[in-house]
Amino acid sequence: MVAIKQSTLDMDHEEWLELRKQGLGGSDAGTVLGFNKYKSPFQLYLEKIGEYEEIVDGDAVYFGNALEDFVAQEFAKRTGKKVRRMNQFLTHPEHHFMTANLDRVVVGEKAILECKTASEYLREAWEGDEIPATYLCQVHHYLAVTGYEKAYIAVLIGGNKFVWKEIERDEEFIEILIEREKDFWENNVLAQVEPPIDGSEAASQLLKKMYPQDDGTAIMLTKDDETVLDAIEVLSDEIKQLETQKKEYENRLKLKLESATEGHSPRHKLTFKTVVSNRIDSILSV
């Protein structure tokens, strides 16, 4: 049976954020598994131990909440299903660090509804049967907590396209999800052992926010740091060699094209365009 902590109606935003630090929510699942390109596991760890608080744009929160109700109503209108809010903060009956704050539940079914909005440039991520991986992690996290059989996800894209999809419960994936979240919670958060920082853009942006300005001091580096510096030197040399090799291949193709704009092979299309601005430049694309 799902454990219920308390009603979200009784909490203000600060209380809700504090409660989220006590476990892993659905929006954390994709980060733990490495599918969230906007947040690294390293940042999530800092948030959970209280050493970093992400500044969320006020308008983004406001419009996200406002449109959630519209998306839920549109889903109900298009499917004929009845949905309702569940204003409770839920926890997994066994793994108490797994929490859930559901958008909606579907009346008469053991199913949840997750409501999303997406910008126009993310339209392709929702084409056909496609669903962004981080959202698949989120809904399966909720299915794990609730024990429900399925989930529906509805999204308003670019303000003018609405799609909804059904997601069946995947027990194998849920087992992997629980194992990974348990490892992160126990061996990183509770043990206060930071996960290794990765090379994602999210991690780079986090470091810029944490250390926007140098203080003019100098520190001594360790032997491990020296090893990393050596690796960077080797990679930098390899990158230069690869860039030179890439340019050589591009020049070969340009020579083959001569003045032609396009070249075709059984598997590729090659285009070459001259761009005139303050100087003459060219763009070669495969």
N, C-alpha and C positions, 0 to 999 in steps of 0.2 A: 504494500500500500504506500502511496506517495505521502511523504511527510510535508505538512504545510507549516511554514514559518509564521507569516503574518500577512495581513492584507496590504497591498500596495497603496490602497486608498488612504491608509493611515499614515503614510510616510511622505515627507517632502523629498526633494531631489537629493539633498545632502545625505539624508538617512538611507535613501535607496543606494547611493554610491558606496556608502560605508558597508551596507549589507552585502553588496557584490564582492567586496574584498574578502568575505568569509568563505568564498568558494569560487568555482568556475561556472560561469553562465554559458548559455548557448552561443553568444557572440564571441566567447573566448575559445570555443572548440576549434574553429578554423585556424586560429593563431597557434594553438598548441600543436596542431598537425602540420603547420607551415604553409597553409593555403591562403593566409591573409596577407596580401601584398601591401596593406596599409599599416600593419603592425607586426613587429617581430616578437618571438617568444621572450627575448631579453627585455623588451619594454613591458610585456604583460607581467613578467616576474617583478619588475620594479613597481608596477602599479599595485600588485597584490601585497607586497610587503610595505607599502606606504611610502616609498622613496620617490615616486614620480606620479603626478596626476595630470592626465591628458586634458588639455583645454579644448572643450567641444564648442563649436560655433553655436551661439544662441539661436540664430535663424534656422540652422540645420536641425536642431532639436525640436524647435517649434513646428516647423513645417513637416518634419517627419512624423510627429505625433498627430498633427492635424490631418495629414493625408492618410494615416493609418486607418482612420475611421472610414474615409471615402473608399479606400481599397477594399476593406472588409465588406462594406455595403455593396460595392460593385460585384464582388465575388458572389455574394448571396443572390444578387439580382440575376447574374448570368448562369448560375448553377442550380438555382432553386433550393439551395441548402440554407438552413438556418444556423447562424453563428451567434455566439455570445462571448462576452468578456469573462476572463477568470482573473479576478483581481486578488490573486494570492501568490506569494512567493513560495515555490515548491522546492523540495529537495528529494534526491534519490533515496529510496528506503534503505539501501545498504551503503552506498557510497555518498556520504552526507556532504562531501565537498562539491558534488554536482548539483547545481541549482537551476531553476527555470522560472522565467517570468514570461508567460505566454501572451501572444497578441490576442488570439481568439481560440475557442474550441468549437467544433462542429456538433451541433445538437443531434442526438440520435446515432452518432458514430463515435467510435473510439479514435478520434482524429483531431488534429490541431490545424490551425490556419496561421501561416506566417505571412505578414503583409510587408511589402517592400516598395520602394521607389527607386528608380535608376535614371541616370542621365542618358541622353540620346546616344552618346558615343559608346555606351555599353550595350546597345541593342543586340549586337551579334552574340553576346554572351548568353542571350535568352532565345536564340533561334532554335526551331525544332524542339528536340527533347533536351536541349542544353540547359543546365542550371549551374551557376558558379559554384565551384567546389566548396568555398567557405560557407555557403548557405546550406549545402547538403550536410556538412558537418553540424551546422547549427540545428537543423530540424531533427537529425538523428540523435543529437544530444537531448533534445526535448522528448523524443520518443523513448529514449533510455530512462529518463527521469519519470515520465508519466506511465510508461508501460503501454502506451497506445499503439494501435496497429498501423496507422498511416498518417501522413501529413499532406496538407495542401499548401502550396506557396503561390501567392498572387502578387503581381508587380505592375506598377504603372511606369511605363518607360517614356521618358521625354515629355511627359505631360499629355501625350496623345495616343499612346498605344497600351492596351491592357492585355496581359496574358496570365493564365493560371495553369498550374501543373499539379499532378498527383504524385506523391512519393511513397512507395511502399516501404515498410519497415525492413531493414536489412540487418539480420542478427549478427552476421559475421563482421560487418562494418561496425556495429555497435560494440562488439567485444573489443575490437582494435581501438576504438575511440575511448572506451573506459580504461583500457590498459595504458594508453598514452597519457590521458588526463590524470590518472592515478599516479603515474611516474612523475609527471610535472609537479603535481600538487605536493606529493610526499618528499620527493628527492630534490626539488628546487625550492618551492615556496616555504614549506614547513621547515626544511633543513636550512633554509636561507643560503642556498648554493646557487649562484646565478648561472643560467644556461649560457653556453658560448654565444657570443654575438656573431651574427652572420653577415653576409655581404649584400643583403637586400637594400633596396632604396629606402625602405621603411627604417631600417637600422641606421642608415646614414643620416636621415632626417632627424631621427631621435637624438643622435649625438650633437647635431647642430643646435638643437633646442636646449640640450643640457649644458653645452659648453659653447655659447655663442661668441665668447671673447677670450683670448688668451690673457694671462696675467703677467707675462714677462719673466716667469721663473724657469728654472731648469731642474730636471730630475735625472737620477741614474736609472738606466734600464737594466734588465736582468739578462741572463744567458738565453732564456726562452724568447725574450724580445729580440735578441740578436739573431736568433734562428728565424724569426718572422721577417726581420729586415733582409736577411740573406735570401729568403724565399721571394720577397717582393722584387729584389734586384733580378733574380733569375726570371721571374714572370715578366718583368718589364722588358728584358732583353728578348724573350720569346714573343711578346706582343709586337715589338718593333719588327722582328723578323717576319712575323705573320702579316703585318700591315704592308711591308715591302713586297712580300709574295703576292698578296691580294692585289696590290697596285699593278704588279707585273701582269697578272692574269687579265685585269681590266684593260691594260694597254694592248695586250694581244687581241682581245675582242674588239677594241676600238679600231685597231689596224685592219681586222677582218671586215668590219662594217664599212670602213672608208667613210663615204658621205651619207650612207643609209641611216634612217631613223630607227628601224627595227630589224631584228634578226630572230629567226624561229628555228627551234630544234624540236625533236619529238617530245621533250619534257619541259622545255623552257622557252620563255619569250624574253628577248633582250631589247631594251630601248636605250637610245642615246639622244639627248636633247641639249641644244645649246641655249644657255640662259644669258641674256644680255641685260646688264645693269650698269653700274659704274665701270665694270670690267667684264670681259667675256669669260664665262665659266661654262662648265658642262656637267651633266648629270648622267651617269650610267647606272642602270638598274636591271636586275635579273629577276 
